[in-house]
Amino acid sequence: MDNKIKRDLVLTCLLFILLMLGTWLAQLYLNSYLVRILNTACIYVVVAVGYNLINGITGQFSLGPNGFMAMGGYTVAILMLPLAQKEQVYFIEPLIYPFSAFTFPSYLFGLALFLGGVVAALAALLIGFPTLRLRGDYLAIATFGFGEIILVFANNLIPLTNGALGIKGIPGYTNLWWTVGLAFLTVFLVKSLVNSSFGRAFKAIRENEVAAEAMGINLFRHKLLAFVISGFCAGVGGGLFVTLIGTVSPSLFTFTMTFNLLIIIVLGGLGSITGSTITAVIFAFLQEILREVEAPHTIGSWSLPGIPGMRMVVFSALLVVLMIFYRRGLFGNKELSWQLVIDWVSRSKNGKA
Amino acid sequence: MEKHRERVLSLENLTIIFGGLVAVNDFSLELYAGDLVGLIGPNGAGKTTVFNMICGQYRPTQGRINFKGREIAGLSPDRITALGIARTFQNIRLFGNLSVLENVLVSFHVSLNQSFLSSMFSLPSYLAEEKRMREKGMQLLDTLGLAHLSQEEAQSLPYGQQRRLEIARALATHPSLLLLDEPAAGMNPQETRELMSFIQRVQDDFDLTILLIEHDMKVVMGICERVAVMDFGVKITEGSPEEIRNNPKVIEAYLGAED
């Protein structure tokens, strides 16, 4: 038992070193297009893993990650935007004090991300406080409404968000070190939580609320905890996202974002952190690969015009097929653990021998 | 002469009204340390409703519930569990996708002395406590004869074992009062006999006071020292199994009156 914990820790450290080595090589040799996809993939990992904690592990259906990402994104954007840029961007109405008076130097980017997460987590606390006391689908309705409300605020709170024009010229602090590092950290921390006594309490709530409460688990406190952590992850992910693409506007965090994340966690298996991690990466790459189907093509004498939006058709078809053959997602609610990897490696070795 | 025993639970004039329906009316019962009391009655008599009031699922419209000198009516179920009352369910409510061991460990969560951050960062203090919890869980499963199943998914167990696991999970919350809601429901005679000795052994080993709802008269007459009978939300009588068996009111409630 003890040895296994130590072994897993060593293997996890090795994986981390390997990932960092890979990141270093990727920075050196990959073209910017691939790096961009990898960055997006890692951001999806951060948000999806947090999202799975509330939807898959705790079994409370939330539709809010786009709203929380928007909160985190705007927070980081406003904190990190250089002062000169602030004057230029906010030409309709000037940015309100105190944000107009200071900006974070680049070495405080980590703190800005953390604050983005905190703002999103506070929003989650605010929504969760009334809705998580109730049983049933209230959380889904409230979080869906919240996402829309945030967008309306973003469009109209011009002195803070610059309205529909959004904020441009955000310095691109996000790089692979940040995204890979934070994705690893998120997976590690959330997985530790899920494997702990708290994770068992979350799962007990998912399996049977009445029994969980009768076994002494405070339903409200634990649901709120999972929801706030999930909001924090989405906030950090939103912050990474806006500093990756350099701009933020309300159209960036529409419900489509939540829908994409929902695809990721359902495909990976509701309740499987490692499943979400893997499908988040697959999803980011697939999104790019499937751009091909939207481009015009000529096959022999047959020419196809490019159809914008065709990607989502293919995605939907893929989703249907996967749901037929893997109804519970790729991993169900199982986790990929070091034990499984070791078993699998030793089995394939024995198979060859 | 009987030793003076501590009063564990006293229900005073419990009444609960759902809309216009009086589900339980003026129900009183007292339990003393070490009691094994049966609560019987025809379907719909309000037995489970009494359980739900004791455990905090329902708040009684009137009346008092006193547990070891403390008024508990209206407290939330998790707080009542923390005070030392545990229950099983009539329709099994295990955490189906969790392993047998994990089902038991969930009940230890309430006594965990660690913050979520220390478990998130896998601090040594958390890992030590987790290890202790697992050992304690295995020990409990071992005394209840479920240790060999510890890694099985709870929903894959045979019916009798699932009932046993429900009791194990309730015991893991360290109760002094255990409420069993039809533990023998759906069991064959062999399983029922095993269950009876199991309940008696558990009561001795864990120093428990037990209140049990049961339809199977063999179980009630076999292990209960005292029996309370309910019909239409009212307690019609209370006494030793012998007295109950010959009480005309009880016979009437179960078989109907002779015209």
Interface residues (C-beta under 8 A of the other chain):
Chain A: M1 D2 I5 L9 L189 V190 S192 L193 S196 S197 F198 R200 A201 K203 A204 E207 N208 V210 A211 A212 E213 A214 M215 G216 I217 N218 L219 L225 G271 N333
Chain B: C55 Q57 S76 P77 D78 T81 A82 A86 R87 F89 R93 L94 F95 G96 N97 L98 E102 L105 V106 S107 F108 H109 V110 L112 Q114 F116 S119 M120 F121 S122 Y126 L127 E130 K131 M133 R134 R169 A170 A172 T173
